[in-house]
Amino acid sequence: MVIDLTINIGHIITLIGTLIAFITWSQGMKSSIVSIDKRVAHIEAQLVQQTQLMITTAIITDRLASLEKRIEAVDSMRRKTIA
C-alpha cells in the first residue's frame, strides 16, 4: 500500500474555499456581536431612565402621602376648634 502525498488543484481549491468560508463566517459573527452590543447598550440606557422615573414616582408618592397626612391633621384640628 502506497500513500500518495501529492497535492493537486482540488486540494488547493478546497483549502481556499474553506478559508473563505471561515473568514466570511467570522466577519458575520463579528457584525452580529456588534449589533447585539448596540441593542444591549440601548436597553441598558432605557432601564436607567425607567429606574430614575420609578425613583421619582416613589418620591412623589411619599410626598403626596405626607401632604395628605398634614391635611388630615389640619382638618381634624380645625374640626376640634369649631366644635
Backbone as CSV, one residue per row, in Angstrom:
resi,resn,N_x,N_y,N_z,CA_x,CA_y,CA_z,C_x,C_y,C_z
1,MET,0.844,-1.163,0.000,0.000,0.000,0.000,0.899,1.238,0.000
2,VAL,0.648,2.117,-0.940,1.447,3.326,-1.100,0.546,4.531,-0.820
3,ILE,1.033,5.450,0.012,0.288,6.661,0.332,0.750,7.750,-0.623
4,ASP,-0.205,8.331,-1.305,0.094,9.385,-2.270,0.025,10.735,-1.555
5,LEU,1.151,11.406,-1.372,1.221,12.675,-0.658,1.243,13.885,-1.583
6,THR,0.886,13.713,-2.807,0.902,14.855,-3.730,-0.310,15.748,-3.498
7,ILE,-0.127,17.014,-3.763,-1.200,17.993,-3.630,-1.621,18.373,-5.042
8,ASN,-2.925,18.270,-5.282,-3.398,18.657,-6.606,-4.280,19.903,-6.508
9,ILE,-4.804,20.342,-7.614,-5.582,21.581,-7.673,-6.870,21.468,-6.851
10,GLY,-7.422,20.275,-6.738,-8.633,20.060,-5.932,-8.385,20.344,-4.457
11,HIS,-7.229,19.937,-3.975,-6.882,20.200,-2.577,-6.751,21.702,-2.329
12,ILE,-6.115,22.381,-3.232,-5.910,23.831,-3.086,-7.242,24.566,-3.127
13,ILE,-8.113,24.187,-4.064,-9.431,24.831,-4.170,-10.245,24.578,-2.899
14,THR,-10.176,23.365,-2.388,-10.901,23.033,-1.155,-10.373,23.858,0.011
15,LEU,-9.068,23.986,0.139,-8.474,24.764,1.215,-8.853,26.236,1.111
16,ILE,-8.769,26.790,-0.078,-9.127,28.199,-0.279,-10.608,28.425,0.021
17,GLY,-11.452,27.529,-0.430,-12.891,27.643,-0.153,-13.186,27.583,1.333
18,THR,-12.498,26.683,2.034,-12.685,26.568,3.481,-12.223,27.837,4.187
19,LEU,-11.094,28.386,3.782,-10.598,29.634,4.371,-11.561,30.797,4.131
20,ILE,-12.061,30.895,2.920,-13.010,31.957,2.593,-14.282,31.810,3.425
21,ALA,-14.764,30.583,3.558,-15.967,30.343,4.362,-15.728,30.712,5.826
22,PHE,-14.570,30.362,6.359,-14.263,30.688,7.751,-14.157,32.200,7.948
23,ILE,-13.489,32.880,7.047,-13.345,34.344,7.163,-14.704,35.022,7.061
24,THR,-15.538,34.566,6.130,-16.880,35.130,5.973,-17.713,34.893,7.225
25,TRP,-17.633,33.689,7.768,-18.380,33.361,8.989,-17.915,34.232,10.160
26,SER,-16.610,34.384,10.308,-16.096,35.166,11.436,-16.483,36.638,11.315
27,GLN,-16.459,37.181,10.112,-16.882,38.572,9.920,-18.367,38.741,10.193
28,GLY,-19.161,37.764,9.772,-20.598,37.807,10.052,-20.878,37.744,11.536
29,MET,-20.142,36.912,12.245,-20.314,36.821,13.696,-19.891,38.122,14.368
30,LYS,-18.821,38.724,13.866,-18.353,39.992,14.442,-19.413,41.073,14.285
31,SER,-20.007,41.167,13.102,-21.036,42.185,12.893,-22.275,41.881,13.726
32,SER,-22.602,40.614,13.920,-23.743,40.258,14.768,-23.481,40.648,16.215
33,ILE,-22.272,40.418,16.678,-21.925,40.761,18.056,-21.963,42.270,18.259
34,VAL,-21.485,43.021,17.295,-21.522,44.487,17.391,-22.970,44.964,17.423
35,SER,-23.812,44.373,16.592,-25.226,44.742,16.561,-25.904,44.424,17.889
36,ILE,-25.633,43.254,18.428,-26.214,42.869,19.719,-25.711,43.792,20.821
37,ASP,-24.436,44.151,20.774,-23.868,45.052,21.778,-24.567,46.412,21.753
38,LYS,-24.856,46.927,20.566,-25.555,48.205,20.449,-26.963,48.110,21.023
39,ARG,-27.650,46.995,20.727,-29.008,46.831,21.245,-29.016,46.720,22.770
40,VAL,-28.051,45.997,23.318,-27.963,45.853,24.769,-27.670,47.204,25.423
41,ALA,-26.790,47.981,24.824,-26.481,49.312,25.361,-27.729,50.197,25.354
42,HIS,-28.526,50.105,24.289,-29.757,50.891,24.205,-30.745,50.445,25.286
43,ILE,-30.866,49.149,25.486,-31.771,48.629,26.511,-31.302,49.051,27.898
44,GLU,-30.008,49.022,28.137,-29.469,49.457,29.433,-29.775,50.930,29.678
45,ALA,-29.658,51.752,28.648,-29.974,53.180,28.803,-31.447,53.368,29.137
46,GLN,-32.312,52.591,28.491,-33.736,52.676,28.797,-34.020,52.225,30.228
47,LEU,-33.334,51.195,30.676,-33.527,50.726,32.055,-33.095,51.779,33.068
48,VAL,-32.027,52.494,32.761,-31.582,53.562,33.656,-32.643,54.651,33.720
49,GLN,-33.199,55.015,32.577,-34.249,56.035,32.552,-35.474,55.574,33.326
50,GLN,-35.864,54.321,33.135,-37.035,53.804,33.835,-36.790,53.726,35.336
51,THR,-35.571,53.383,35.727,-35.231,53.342,37.147,-35.341,54.740,37.755
52,GLN,-34.812,55.731,37.060,-34.908,57.108,37.554,-36.364,57.552,37.646
53,LEU,-37.164,57.167,36.667,-38.583,57.504,36.678,-39.296,56.848,37.860
54,MET,-38.976,55.597,38.131,-39.599,54.898,39.256,-39.193,55.522,40.595
55,ILE,-37.939,55.922,40.702,-37.481,56.579,41.927,-38.212,57.904,42.124
56,THR,-38.321,58.675,41.060,-39.032,59.954,41.129,-40.493,59.733,41.499
57,THR,-41.109,58.722,40.911,-42.505,58.406,41.227,-42.660,58.026,42.693
58,ALA,-41.721,57.232,43.212,-41.783,56.842,44.620,-41.630,58.056,45.534
59,ILE,-40.743,58.963,45.181,-40.551,60.174,45.991,-41.812,61.026,45.977
60,ILE,-42.403,61.194,44.807,-43.625,61.994,44.702,-44.765,61.341,45.476
61,THR,-44.871,60.019,45.393,-45.912,59.301,46.128,-45.733,59.477,47.629
62,ASP,-44.492,59.411,48.079,-44.211,59.607,49.501,-44.570,61.028,49.938
63,ARG,-44.218,61.997,49.134,-44.538,63.392,49.462,-46.052,63.615,49.484
64,LEU,-46.743,62.998,48.535,-48.197,63.115,48.478,-48.832,62.503,49.724
65,ALA,-48.337,61.352,50.151,-48.865,60.726,51.367,-48.603,61.620,52.576
66,SER,-47.434,62.234,52.637,-47.105,63.141,53.731,-48.035,64.355,53.734
67,LEU,-48.276,64.908,52.555,-49.185,66.050,52.466,-50.605,65.666,52.870
68,GLU,-51.062,64.479,52.477,-52.391,64.027,52.868,-52.498,63.911,54.388
69,LYS,-51.442,63.409,55.032,-51.449,63.319,56.495,-51.509,64.702,57.119
70,ARG,-50.771,65.652,56.575,-50.793,67.022,57.104,-52.177,67.652,56.954
71,ILE,-52.771,67.433,55.786,-54.106,67.998,55.541,-55.115,67.387,56.510
72,GLU,-55.027,66.081,56.725,-55.937,65.440,57.670,-55.719,65.962,59.088
73,ALA,-54.457,66.174,59.448,-54.170,66.707,60.784,-54.724,68.109,60.941
74,VAL,-54.528,68.961,59.937,-55.047,70.332,59.994,-56.572,70.303,60.014
75,ASP,-57.172,69.450,59.218,-58.622,69.347,59.162,-59.192,68.867,60.496
76,SER,-58.538,67.891,61.116,-59.028,67.403,62.411,-58.862,68.474,63.494
77,MET,-57.772,69.254,63.441,-57.580,70.337,64.402,-58.640,71.419,64.214
78,ARG,-58.977,71.710,62.968,-59.998,72.709,62.686,-61.365,72.244,63.183
79,ARG,-61.663,70.976,63.025,-62.931,70.452,63.498,-63.028,70.526,65.024
80,LYS,-61.893,70.293,65.691,-61.890,70.366,67.165,-62.133,71.790,67.631
81,THR,-61.556,72.765,66.928,-61.726,74.161,67.350,-63.133,74.648,67.058
82,ILE,-63.781,74.127,66.020,-65.140,74.540,65.677,-66.124,73.938,66.678
83,ALA,-65.865,72.694,67.062,-66.804,72.014,67.967,-66.671,72.434,69.365
